[in-house]
Amino acid sequence: MAKNKKKPQKAVDIKSLYSVEGGVLKRKAKFCPKCGPGVFLAAHKNRLSCGKCGYTEFIKKQEQEK
């Protein structure tokens, strides 16, 4: 049997996680409540998830439409 080849992962662009407003650095993504500051939650179609500890927050359909 042939082995499955893994697809190369895309690197996260750090610039997409932060914005500068009036000389103040603002973080766009939420932090993981279990891991603490410095670990962002990944945004998926219907949920936010932490890649380090596996914490998941599901987004309600009403919030997705906004």
VEXDREN-2710 file (C-alpha; in Angstrom, 1 decimal):
% VEXDREN-2710
k/r/px/py/pz
1/MET/0.0/0.0/0.0
2/ALA/1.1/3.5/-0.7
3/LYS/1.8/5.8/2.2
4/ASN/-0.2/9.0/2.5
5/LYS/1.9/12.1/1.9
6/LYS/1.3/15.0/4.2
7/LYS/0.6/18.4/2.7
8/PRO/2.9/21.2/3.6
9/GLN/1.4/23.5/6.3
10/LYS/1.0/27.2/5.7
11/ALA/3.0/29.5/8.0
12/VAL/0.9/32.0/10.0
13/ASP/1.5/35.6/9.0
14/ILE/2.2/37.4/12.3
15/LYS/1.0/40.7/10.8
16/SER/-2.5/39.2/10.5
17/LEU/-2.8/38.7/14.3
18/TYR/-2.1/42.3/15.3
19/SER/-3.1/45.8/14.3
20/VAL/-1.8/49.2/15.3
21/GLU/-4.5/51.8/16.2
22/GLY/-3.3/55.2/17.3
23/GLY/0.2/53.9/18.3
24/VAL/-1.3/51.1/20.4
25/LEU/-0.8/47.5/19.5
26/LYS/-4.1/45.6/19.4
27/ARG/-4.5/41.8/19.2
28/LYS/-7.2/40.6/16.8
29/ALA/-7.5/37.0/17.9
30/LYS/-8.6/35.8/21.3
31/PHE/-6.2/34.1/23.8
32/CYS/-6.8/30.6/25.2
33/PRO/-8.3/30.9/28.7
34/LYS/-6.5/27.7/29.8
35/CYS/-3.0/28.4/28.4
36/GLY/-3.1/32.1/29.1
37/PRO/-1.6/35.1/27.2
38/GLY/0.6/34.3/24.2
39/VAL/-1.4/31.3/22.9
40/PHE/-4.0/32.4/20.3
41/LEU/-7.2/30.5/19.5
42/ALA/-7.4/29.4/15.8
43/ALA/-10.5/30.6/14.0
44/HIS/-12.4/27.9/12.0
45/LYS/-15.7/28.1/10.3
46/ASN/-17.9/27.2/13.3
47/ARG/-15.4/27.2/16.2
48/LEU/-12.4/28.7/17.9
49/SER/-9.8/26.1/19.0
50/CYS/-6.4/26.0/20.8
51/GLY/-3.7/23.9/19.2
52/LYS/-1.8/23.5/22.4
53/CYS/-4.3/22.2/24.9
54/GLY/-7.3/21.4/22.6
55/TYR/-9.7/23.9/24.2
56/THR/-12.7/24.6/21.9
57/GLU/-15.4/27.3/21.8
58/PHE/-18.3/26.8/19.4
59/ILE/-19.7/29.8/17.6
60/LYS/-23.5/30.0/17.4
61/LYS/-25.2/30.4/14.0
62/GLN/-26.5/33.8/14.8
63/GLU/-22.9/35.1/15.6
64/GLN/-21.5/33.5/12.4
65/GLU/-23.9/35.5/10.1
66/LYS/-22.6/38.9/11.5
END
